Amino acid sequence: MPREPTVRRVLQQLDVDALATVLAQWLAAASPAGRETIAFDEKSVRGSGHGACKRSVYLLSALVHRTGRVIGRGFSHWE
């Protein structure tokens, strides 16, 4: 198993645009005909889990991978 510095160096040398293109092509080929691939993203709001209320706030979004169009947004409180 490679160590963290090795993984970091390899990732820093990647051509991000080329990787995105290859992944998009792979997703398109792996998706059944007539179906869209939906990507989900979640981010925690920095500092939201501190203070009297220990529940962090999370921002959620869903988008169509092929077009990048956002099809849903929301937020949630999780402990």
N, C-alpha and C positions, 0 to 999 in steps of 0.2 A: 504494500500500500504506500503510495507516494506521500511525502510529508507536506504540510501546508504551504511552505515556501515554494515547493516545486509546482504544486497545483496553481498557486497564484501566478507564478511566472508564465506557465502555459496559458492560463486564461487571459493574461495581459497581452499576449502575442496573437490572440485570435482576431481575425477580421470579423467584426461584429455584423456588418452588413451581409457578408457571405454566409455566416452562420445562420442569420435570420432567413435568408433566401432558401438555404438547404432545408431548414426546419419547416418552413412554410410549404415547400414542395413535398416533403415527407408527410406532413399532416394532410395535405390534399390527396396524396396517393393512398393514405391509410384510411381516410374517411369514406364511409359508404356513399355511393352516388346519391345526390339530392340532399345530403345532410351537411349542415354547417358545423364547424368546430367553434366552440365557445370557450373563451379564456376567462378565468376568474382571478381577481386580484384582491388582496386584503392588506391593509396597512394599519398599524396601530398609531394613534395620535400621541406623539411624544409628551410625556409628563401627565397623561390623563389617568394613570393608575396610581397616582400619589395623592397625599392629603387625606381628608376625612373619608372620601369615597374611594375605595381601593379598586373600583371597577374601571378597567381601561376602555377607551372608546376605539372602535375599529371601523375604518371606512372600507366599504365593499363595493366592487364594481364587476360587471360582466360585459364582455364585448365579443363581437363576431371577429374571429381571427383573420379571416380573409380580407375584410374591409376595414377593420379597426374601429367599426362603429360601436359606440357604447349603447348597450340595450338595457342596462339597469344599474342603478346606484342605490346605496343605502348605508346605514351605519348600525352598529350593534354595541352593546355594553356586555363584556364578558369579564368574569373574575379570574 
